[in-house]
Amino acid sequence: MRDLVQWLARELVEQKDAVRVEAIERDRATVFELTVAPDDLGRVIGRGGKTAKAFRTVLDCAARRQGRRAVLDILD
């Protein structure tokens, strides 16, 4: 799933080399911390947070297919 998050983020941003994804295992979930270049933060979040919500929905569906839970944190 880390690869999925990284791929989706790189498709959204202009500075692809600045995309960093860290996976942290917590109790019953995996937390993915996404870091992008400051100029690309708006592209990942989207107007009104719509892009971020769609990003989280895709991640949640992928996690549920594996019987897991995943959370996406977009760091600034």
N, C-alpha and C positions, 0 to 999 in steps of 0.2 A: 504494500500500500504506500510505502514511502516513495517508491518510484512513480506511482500514480500522482501523488501530490506534487512531486517535482516536475513531472511532465506537464500537468495542467498549468502550473505556475509559469513555467518557461514559455508556454504557448501564449500566455496573457501579457507578458512583460516585454520591454524592449532590451533591457540589460540582462540577458539570460545568464551571464556568468555570476551575477550577484544573488541568484536564487540559492537559498540555503534551507534545507529541511532537516530538522532534528526530531527523531522519534523517541519519546519517553514513555516507558511502560509504567502505568499506574495500576491500581487495584484491579479493576475489571475493564480497563480501557487503555488505548494507546493515544497519547497526546502528540500531535504533530505540530511543531512550532515552525512556522514559515516566516522567513526573513527575505525581503526583497530590497532593491535600491529605493531610496526615498522618493525618487521621481516616479517609480512604478507602483507605489503603494495605492494610489487612487485607481489604477487599472485592476488591481487584485480585489479591492473592496467594491468598486463599482458605485454607481449612483444609487444612493439610498441603501447601500449594502446588498444590492441584489446579486452581484457577482459572487460575493463572499458567501451568501446564502446558498446559491447554486453549487458552489465549490463544496460546501459542507454537505449538501444533499448527496452529491456524487460520492463523496468519501464515506458517508454513512451507509449508502447502499452497498458499496464494495466491502465494507467491514461486516455488515450483516450477512452477506453471502458467505463469509468465512466464520460466522458465529461469534463475531467480536464486536466491540464498540470502539469508535474512533472519534476524536475531537480535534478540530483544527483551530489553532491559535495563530493569528496573523500579528506578528510583532512589528513595531515601528522603530 
